[in-house]
Amino acid sequence: MSDLLRDLWYFAATSAELKRGQMFRREILGEPVLLGRDEEGKAFAMRDICPHRAVPLSAGRIVSENGVQTVECPYHGWRYGTQDGVCKLIPSLVKDQPYEANRIRVRHFPTHEANGIVLAFVSSDPRSTEAPPPAPQFDLGDFREPKFVIHRIFAATMDNAVVGLMDPAHVPYVHNQWWWRPPSTGKRLKEKLFVPRERGWAIERHAPSGNSLAYRMLFGGNVTTEISFMLPGFRWEVVENEKSRLFTLTCLTPENEKSTRITQVTYWKNAPLLDAMKPILVPAGREFLDQDGRMVDLQNEGLRYSPSMLWIDDIDVQAKWYLKLKREWTKSREEKRDFVNPIEPTTLRWMS
């Protein structure tokens, strides 16, 4: 697990998944994580193991203990605060057994909820109680909740999942359906300026070319688009003009060394045609993501025998940047200094 980055925010769940008074288990960076929403409506995340007898807390329930929201272990009734993981009650203790319950603590993951998604901060120090850095905002603005969400679990390392999803040259082969990119479209020269951004990079804002007709039909004129990537695994694309906005956020969360959860969250406003097309867009988006997933499955067949891959310029430069960013993040943590983005403004060219 040493190559998975820590001291960063990861996508944990959508707000809609967290029902008041309910909780469920999800694996994040090799840890069993209990995700839920307490009776006061606050999202929470903690390690899904009771330190007493190792029973999953997700099999328990949410209860109030002296006005504090807690998760009760189903085995012996120990209760842990939803917002700090500190033990609030050990019911079996009697008065002459002065054991301090608050000495016991379940690992707690700080959460941030906004725009209909919940992020969890994974520290490199499991015992840390320090306040985390601000969560990324992604320029989501006033979007309150997504129009739709799709997800798929890739049988892939975090690195292979990230590299595969941001590969610019696979589209005419993997996504060559009539409703997205039919073979009759042919290939065009793509030439884009990439610029450094916070813990990542962006394709500088530009007028879309290949999809310009479709965007004009959906939004009208003066449409621009921008695509960004940020460590540890967030990619977002915004298409907008002065009236309308379409925003797609793709979140990659490693479950463990061999499995990565992909969640695609889509927002828009002032786009009535997209509202009418939603019943078509959801299955189309799911199929689009499944196409990438099936290619990952095929790639795994080859990686069983040949674990190394060949990368070339310019189509694989983003993959190289990703690994360079990872190395710098790890080094900055080790040296206890600020992260320095090693990416320089660069124009990349490819046929796609």
Secondary structure as GFF3:
##gff-version 3
##sequence-region A 1 352
A	DSSP	beta_strand	8	14	.	.	.	ID=ss1
A	DSSP	three_ten_helix	15	17	.	.	.	ID=ss2
A	DSSP	beta_strand	22	28	.	.	.	ID=ss3
A	DSSP	beta_strand	31	37	.	.	.	ID=ss4
A	DSSP	beta_strand	43	47	.	.	.	ID=ss5
A	DSSP	three_ten_helix	57	59	.	.	.	ID=ss6
A	DSSP	beta_strand	61	65	.	.	.	ID=ss7
A	DSSP	beta_strand	68	72	.	.	.	ID=ss8
A	DSSP	beta_strand	79	81	.	.	.	ID=ss9
A	DSSP	beta_strand	87	89	.	.	.	ID=ss10
A	DSSP	three_ten_helix	101	103	.	.	.	ID=ss11
A	DSSP	beta_strand	111	114	.	.	.	ID=ss12
A	DSSP	beta_strand	117	122	.	.	.	ID=ss13
A	DSSP	beta_strand	148	154	.	.	.	ID=ss14
A	DSSP	alpha_helix	158	165	.	.	.	ID=ss15
A	DSSP	alpha_helix	171	174	.	.	.	ID=ss16
A	DSSP	three_ten_helix	183	185	.	.	.	ID=ss17
A	DSSP	beta_strand	189	197	.	.	.	ID=ss18
A	DSSP	beta_strand	200	206	.	.	.	ID=ss19
A	DSSP	alpha_helix	212	219	.	.	.	ID=ss20
A	DSSP	beta_strand	224	230	.	.	.	ID=ss21
A	DSSP	beta_strand	234	240	.	.	.	ID=ss22
A	DSSP	beta_strand	245	256	.	.	.	ID=ss23
A	DSSP	beta_strand	259	269	.	.	.	ID=ss24
A	DSSP	alpha_helix	272	303	.	.	.	ID=ss25
A	DSSP	alpha_helix	317	334	.	.	.	ID=ss26
A	DSSP	beta_strand	346	351	.	.	.	ID=ss27
###
